[in-house]
């Protein structure tokens, strides 16, 4: 951390696991599990566990004026990943997972090692904290997809929240689940009772076994208005 502290207020370039391109900007804050980068347009809150390298930007394209305000009130105390997530509750943000997977909306509940997130597309999503690559707050008075605020009302979740991601997976047994935003058909289907850390999913065409450590997000297929479908298979 001391090494990173020498780069504070300087323009840096960094890459992280799962990222498609480097992030460049001014390094504003550093802690043992979180750094903050500002590129004059956005604040990037990046868990340090995913950092691959950080270096001084050898070719900064322009001078970046330091921000006068921060989106989260973290300056008064030492920053941390969990404090950032707590401050982000109810704030419109982009959460980047990996590849081309970002979700837009806001955090609703912070649990031990995952959080619940409301998205106008996926509704309630359970996101493992260990797989988040960065969080970017939206600018004040802006919303994802330029939607009106009333479209972001949280619908009651089909299940209650457990304290840990593993316990939440257990609660979803015998239900239709979509892992990792449906990026792979082998991660969509009925979650059968199984022994941790392996998950057995009955897909449309067969059965797949998934290691739970590699599950980044979970959501349940939304029922249509008026349906009695709860997602559970008996």
N, C-alpha and C positions, 0 to 999 in steps of 0.2 A: 504494500500500500504506500510506503514511503516513496518508492520509485515513481508511482503514479502521481503522488502529490507534487512532484517537481514539474509536472506537465500542466497543473491547474492554471487556467486563464490563458493557455496556449492552444493554438489550432493543432488538432490531432487527426489521425486517420486510424480506424480500427475495423477489424473483421471479427465475426463471431460465428459459432457453429450454426449451420442452417441458413445463414444469410446469403443472399444472392449477390450483394455488392457491398463495398466498404461504406461506413458512415464517416463523414467528415464534419468537423465543427470544433467549437471551443469546449474544452473540458472544464466544466463548472464545479463539480463536486465529486468526491471520492469517498467510499466507505469500504468495509471488508466485503460487502456483498452487492454493492450497487454503485454505478457511476452515472453521471448526468452529462450529456452532450447537448450543445445548443448550436444550431446551424443558421440562426437568424430567422428561420421560419418555424422550426419545431424544437421542442425539448424531447430528447430521447432518454428514457430511464432504462438502463441496461443492467440486468443482473450480471455480476462479474464472472459467475461460474461458466458462462458461455464464451468469454473473451478468448480469441485465438492470438491476436496481437494488437498492441497499441503502439503507435509511433508518432512523433511529430510530423505533421503534414509537410512534406518537402516542397510542395507546390501549391500553397494556399492561393486561391483565385482572387480573394478580396479580403479586406479587413472586415471583421464581424464585430459590430457594436455589442457590448455586454448588455444583457437584458436588465430592464428596470424593475420587472415584476416576474415572479415565478408562478406557475400554475398551481403548485401545491405549496402549502405553508410548511416547508421543511427546513428553512434556513436557521430557525431559532434553536434547533437541536440537531444532534448527529443524525444523518440520514441513514436509512436502511431499507431493504427491499420491502419488508412487512409494513414499515411506517408509510412508505410510498403507496402501497396498495390500500392501506386504511384511509389515507388522505384522498385517494382516487375514487372512493365510493361515491356514486351518484354523479360523477363527472364524465362527460362523454370522452371516450378514449379509443385509440386503435391499439389492439393487443396483437403483436406479431408472434406467430408460432414458429413457422419454418417454411421454406420454399416460397410458394405464393399464397400461404395461408395467413391471412389477417382477419380479425373479427372487429366489428365496430359497434359500440354501444356503451354500456356502463356496468361496473361491478355492483353487485347487490349484497353478497355475503362473503366474508373472508373466513375460511376455516383453517385447520392446522397446516395443510400442505396443498390446498387447492382453493379456488374461489368460484363462486357462481357469477355468471356474466349474462346480462340480458342483451340480446341482439334482435333487431327487428326481422332478421332473416331466419335465424336459428332458434329464436326465443331463449329459453334457459340453456346455457352451456356450462358444463363443469370443466374447468381448466386447471391442469396440474401446474403448480407454481414452478416446478423444476424445468418445465419445457418452455416457459415464456422467454422470448429473446429480447423484446423491449416493449415498453408502454409509451405511447405518444398521446398527450392530452390534446383534445381539440381546442381551437381558439375560442375565446368567450363568444357566446351568442351564435355559435354555429353548431349544427347537428349532422350526424352521418346521413348521407344520401339526400341532404337538404330537406329532410322530412320534418313535419310539424311535431311539436313536443307530444301531442296527444297520441301519436302513433308509437310512442315509446313506453306506454304504460305497461308495467310488468304484469303478465298473466300468471295466475297461481301455478306453481310448479307441480308436475304430476307426482313427484316424490318429495319427501322431506330431506333435509341435508344432514349428512353424517359428519363426524369430526375429521375423518381422514379420507383421502382418495380411495384407499383400499376398501374401507368400510362402505363408501358410496358405491363402489363397483359391486360389492356383495349385495347391497340393497336393490340393485338393478337386475339381479338374476331373474330369468324367465320373462324378461321384457325385451321389446325391440329397442336396440341401441344403434347409434351411429358413432363410431370412433373416428377421431381425427378429421372431422367435417366431411366424411364420406370420400376421402381421397382415393380409397382403395375398396373395391367391392368385397374383399375378404374381411373388411372391418365393419360390415353392415349386416345385421341379422339379430337373431334371438340369443341373448347371453345365457348360457346354461350354467347350472351350478358347477363349480370347478374349484380346484385347490390353488391358492396363491403360491407362486406369482403367475401361474398360467391361467388364461381365459379361453373358454371354449365358446365359439360363436357359430351358430347354425345359420349359414348364409343362404341366399336364394338357390345356390347350386350345390351346396355341400357343407362341409365343416372346416373351420380354420382354428388353429391354436395360436394365441397371441400372448406374448410376454407383457405383463401389466406395466412394467417399467417403461415401455415404449408407447403407452397410450397417452396422448397429449391432451385430447379433449373428448368429452362425451356429450351428446345431446340425444333427446328422445324425439322420434318423428312426431310432428304436431298433428293432433287430431283436428279434423274439420269441425267448424262450428255446428253444434247440434248432434254430433256423433257421441256415442257412449264409449268409444274406444279409449282405454286407459293405457295401452301399450303393454299390458301384461298378458302372457300366454299361459293358459292352464293346461 
